[in-house]
């Protein structure tokens, strides 16, 4: 069972104390996607273990108008990855099956590290995603952002070239492959 927090202030205090990101879920009891998240995704043992060990989970009903408005929630379920300061780095809207959940959260964790200048930590999170769920929807973006993190720490253009080589080979039809195409000019 996932140890959901219900108080954002307490969750952020825990995040700072434990140096973890926050996984914020907005839900509605009437939402069919939310029910599926609860009964399928959040009941999956691998998802429960990952969330319990790696993030501070917070669950907020969409009827909580203050927080719903603060985060511009228009549909449920909405999952948002926040850094330990409460800044948003990743958002998904709609049901995520168990095999996509861990990859999505790892992508959010990697983005939080990248955005906060923690490039080596971003590489670790994104590599964990790629090793653990290379076929999930978050994988092509993880390849791209891992290369960006490597370039940001080294300033070596080879890291950008490597993005295109890997992504075009493993995910040739991805939008991220198109975004990486200019790196072939380096």
C-alpha positions in Angstrom: 0.0 0.0 0.0 1.3 3.4 -0.9 1.9 5.7 2.1 0.0 8.7 0.6 0.4 12.1 2.3 -2.6 14.4 2.1 -1.0 17.6 3.4 1.2 19.4 0.9 3.1 21.2 3.6 4.0 18.0 5.4 4.9 16.4 2.1 7.3 19.2 1.1 8.9 19.1 4.6 9.5 15.4 4.2 10.8 15.9 0.7 13.4 18.4 2.0 14.3 16.2 5.0 14.7 13.1 2.8 16.0 14.9 -0.3 13.3 13.3 -2.5 11.0 14.5 -5.3 7.3 14.6 -4.7 4.7 12.7 -6.7 1.4 14.7 -6.6 -1.8 12.9 -7.7 -5.0 14.8 -8.3 -8.0 12.5 -8.3 -11.7 12.4 -8.2 -13.7 9.5 -6.7 -16.0 9.5 -9.7 -13.2 9.3 -12.3 -12.9 5.9 -14.0 -9.2 6.5 -14.8 -8.6 7.3 -11.1 -10.3 4.1 -10.1 -8.1 2.2 -12.5 -5.0 3.9 -11.1 -6.1 2.8 -7.6 -7.1 -0.7 -8.4 -4.5 -1.6 -11.0 -1.5 0.7 -11.1 -1.2 1.7 -7.4 -1.9 -1.9 -6.4 1.0 -3.3 -8.5 3.8 -4.5 -6.2 6.6 -3.0 -8.3 4.9 0.4 -8.4 4.1 0.4 -4.7 7.7 -0.5 -3.8 9.2 2.1 -6.2 6.9 4.9 -5.0 7.3 4.0 -1.4 11.1 4.0 -1.7 11.9 6.8 -4.1 9.4 9.7 -3.8 7.1 11.4 -1.4 3.6 10.6 -2.7 0.8 13.1 -2.1 -2.9 12.5 -3.0 -5.2 15.5 -3.4 -8.9 15.3 -4.3 -9.7 17.5 -7.3 -12.4 19.1 -5.1 -9.6 20.8 -3.1 -10.1 24.0 -5.0 -7.1 25.9 -3.7 -4.5 23.3 -4.8 -6.5 22.4 -7.9 -6.4 26.0 -9.0 -2.7 26.5 -8.1 -1.8 23.6 -10.4 -4.3 24.3 -13.2 -6.0 20.9 -13.0 -8.6 20.3 -15.6 -8.8 16.5 -15.8 -8.1 13.5 -13.6 -6.1 11.7 -12.9 -3.2 14.2 -13.1 0.2 13.2 -11.8 2.8 15.9 -11.2 6.4 15.5 -10.3 7.6 18.3 -8.0 11.1 19.0 -6.7 11.6 19.3 -3.0 10.9 23.1 -3.3 7.4 22.4 -4.8 8.3 23.3 -8.4 6.7 21.3 -11.2 9.0 19.4 -13.6 6.7 16.7 -15.1 3.0 16.2 -15.7 0.9 13.4 -17.0 -2.8 13.5 -17.5 -4.9 10.3 -17.7 -4.5 6.7 -16.7 -1.0 5.2 -16.6 -0.7 1.4 -16.5 1.8 -0.1 -14.1 4.4 -0.7 -16.9 4.4 3.0 -17.7 4.2 4.4 -14.1 7.8 3.8 -13.0 9.2 5.2 -16.2 7.1 8.3 -16.0 8.1 9.0 -12.4 11.8 8.4 -13.2 11.5 10.8 -16.1 10.1 13.4 -13.7 12.9 12.8 -11.2 15.4 13.1 -14.0 13.9 16.4 -15.2 13.9 17.8 -11.7 17.6 17.0 -11.3 18.4 18.4 -14.8 16.4 21.6 -14.2 18.1 22.1 -10.8 21.6 21.7 -12.4 22.2 18.3 -10.8 23.5 16.8 -14.1 25.1 13.6 -12.8 22.0 12.8 -10.8 19.8 13.4 -13.9 22.0 11.0 -15.8 21.6 8.4 -13.1 17.8 8.7 -13.0 17.4 8.7 -16.8 19.8 5.7 -17.1 17.8 3.9 -14.5 14.7 4.5 -16.6 16.3 3.3 -19.8 17.7 0.2 -18.1 14.5 -0.7 -16.3 11.8 0.2 -18.9 13.4 0.8 -22.3 10.1 0.2 -24.1 8.0 2.6 -22.1 6.7 5.9 -23.6 9.1 8.0 -21.5 12.2 6.2 -22.9 12.9 8.4 -26.1 12.6 11.6 -24.0 14.9 10.0 -21.4 17.6 9.3 -24.1 17.4 12.9 -25.3 17.5 14.5 -21.8 20.3 12.2 -20.6 22.4 13.4 -23.5 21.5 17.0 -22.6 22.6 16.3 -19.0 25.9 14.8 -20.2 26.5 17.8 -22.4 25.6 20.2 -19.7 28.2 18.7 -17.3 31.0 18.2 -19.9 30.3 20.8 -22.7 31.4 18.1 -25.0 29.4 18.1 -28.3 29.9 14.4 -28.6 27.2 13.9 -25.9 24.7 15.6 -28.3 25.8 13.6 -31.3 25.4 10.5 -29.2 21.8 11.4 -28.5 20.9 11.3 -32.2 22.8 8.1 -32.8 21.1 6.2 -30.0 17.6 7.6 -30.4 17.5 7.2 -34.2 18.6 3.6 -33.8 16.3 2.6 -30.9 13.3 5.0 -31.4 13.4 6.0 -35.1 9.7 7.1 -35.2 9.8 9.2 -32.1 9.3 13.0 -32.0 12.5 13.1 -29.9 14.4 11.7 -32.8 13.2 14.6 -34.9 14.2 17.0 -32.2 17.7 15.5 -32.0 18.3 15.7 -35.8 20.1 19.0 -35.6 22.8 17.4 -33.5 24.1 15.7 -36.6 25.3 19.0 -37.8 27.9 19.3 -34.9 
